[in-house]
Amino acid sequence: MAVDSKFQCMDIDVKIKKFTWRIQNFSSLEVKKLYSEVFTVDGYKWRVLIFPKGNNVDHFSIYLDVADSATLPYGWTKYAQFGFGVIDQFDRETSSTKVTHHCFNARQADWGFTSFLSLTELHNPKRGYLLNDACLVEVYVCTDKTLGFISNEFIVKTDWDELKAKVADCVKAVIDNQKTPTTKPVEITPPSPTQSSSQTVAIEPEERAEEDMNTFFTSLESELSSSRIVYSKEAAKEALAKINEALNTTPVNLNDSGKFAPLKQAFMILARFDGSSTTLTIDQKNVLLGLDERLKELANRAAKAVQDKDQLTAKESIKRTMTCNLETSLIRYKEVETEVKQVDQILAALREEVEEAQKRKEKMLAERKGIYRSCKEMKMELDALEKELAECEATAKVGEEEEKSVEAEWGRIKDFISSIEAKI
């Protein structure tokens, strides 16, 4: 399926690279999983793997994957620390971010977060995760173990510095050209050294209006930052309640960039509150103004500690499972070995029976041959006897007639002698 997406790469510094992946028509994706374009860090090819509808969970799942792991030499390993961000395009500070590190190898060529962001929150129209149905995913990758760990705050704040630099450039351009009527194109000398001083670049009215808005809000931010607004006691109590509510949670549960924006406001309210009975010192105010950053740092550290513990727990679970599987396999191996011996005994007994049966068969075959030869000889004798019997029958019939003739002659002789005897 063709996916409408854009993938960009930039160097944050010498050792950290940032990759931005904008996925259009996100809600219409029908694929179970989706890979980004391949990018290179420290000579290794990487890519981002996402499960838009979750990897068998009701959360958006995201991983960093070694793109060419199947072709790498045997025994390869590669360490990387990395962080992901699904950017809230309404308010970058409330973006969903997570960081981790992993030693990749052939068995674990991808690593990340199965439950990165709930699908309900991802598709919440009040959040900017899917602005115009476009999802903006950022990944920060570093392969140097000596570099400080990439933090959630680092991901959220990275683009702010670029934005401030662009706003500053726009402000300078507007100040340099503030006498130019906005109804006409403004001409400024471009910074390129290859152009002469007589060459100019025209800024259209629409661009000038955009610069004016940026200038207005930049100056408004500066003005509000320097103002001495004193908040009421009720506002201070409300701010204190928010802070206590946050502090009553664990640092790990607080490790959500969306929870720090109201905390920052609450710390600012307390720092600017001056009651008649209680006045904070300058040091206390400065501490309050820096506590949100301190809490972010502690939350990140706690999240990393929990992640490390979870990783250890996961490894121990894998070890227990593999050990259990090995023990089960060993037991089964011994059972199979015993069964093989029993089958060998059965086969040996069967071989003896087969040999005995074979002997009986050979004996019966020999007897059959003897019967055959004997019967054949008797049949031949019988055939010969049949011929002799026919001759004997003819001879016997002649003998019977001869016997009658002899008896008749014998009677006559006997009668003759009797007649003589009577005369004597």
Stockholm file with secondary structure:
# STOCKHOLM 1.0

chainA/1-424         MAVDSKFQCMDIDVKIKKFTWRIQNFSSLEVKKLYSEVFTVDGYKWRVLIFPKGNNVDHFSIYLDVADSATLPYGWTKYAQFGFGVIDQFDRETSSTKVTHHCFNARQADWGFTSFLSLTELHNPKRGYLLNDACLVEVYVCTDKTLGFISNEFIVKTDWDELKAKVADCVKAVIDNQKTPTTKPVEITPPSPTQSSSQTVAIEPEERAEEDMNTFFTSLESELSSSRIVYSKEAAKEALAKINEALNTTPVNLNDSGKFAPLKQAFMILARFDGSSTTLTIDQKNVLLGLDERLKELANRAAKAVQDKDQLTAKESIKRTMTCNLETSLIRYKEVETEVKQVDQILAALREEVEEAQKRKEKMLAERKGIYRSCKEMKMELDALEKELAECEATAKVGEEEEKSVEAEWGRIKDFISSIEAKI
#=GR chainA/1-424 SS CCCCEEEEEEESSSSCEEEEEEESSGGGCCCSCEECCCEEETTEEEEEEEETTCSSSSEEEEEEEETTGGGSCTTCEEEEEEEEEECCSSCGGGCEEEEEEEEEESSCCEEEEEEEEEHHHHTCTTSSTEETTEEEEEEEEECCTTSCCCCHHHHHHHHHHHHHHHHHHHHHHHHHTTTSCTTSCEEECCSCTTSCTTCCEEECHHHHHHHHHHHHHHHHHHHHHHCCCCCCHHHHHHHHHHHHHHHTSCTTTTCCGGGHHHHHHHHHHHHHCCCSSCCCCHHHHHHHHHHHHHHHHHHHHHHHHHHHHHHHHHHHHHHHHHHHHHHHHHHHHHHHHHHHHHHHHHHHHHHHHHHHHHHHHHHHHHHHHHHHHHHHHHHHHHHHHHHHHHHHHHHHHHHHHHHHHHHHHHHHHHHHHHHHHHHC
#=GC SS_cons         CCCCEEEEEEESSSSCEEEEEEESSGGGCCCSCEECCCEEETTEEEEEEEETTCSSSSEEEEEEEETTGGGSCTTCEEEEEEEEEECCSSCGGGCEEEEEEEEEESSCCEEEEEEEEEHHHHTCTTSSTEETTEEEEEEEEECCTTSCCCCHHHHHHHHHHHHHHHHHHHHHHHHHTTTSCTTSCEEECCSCTTSCTTCCEEECHHHHHHHHHHHHHHHHHHHHHHCCCCCCHHHHHHHHHHHHHHHTSCTTTTCCGGGHHHHHHHHHHHHHCCCSSCCCCHHHHHHHHHHHHHHHHHHHHHHHHHHHHHHHHHHHHHHHHHHHHHHHHHHHHHHHHHHHHHHHHHHHHHHHHHHHHHHHHHHHHHHHHHHHHHHHHHHHHHHHHHHHHHHHHHHHHHHHHHHHHHHHHHHHHHHHHHHHHHHC
//
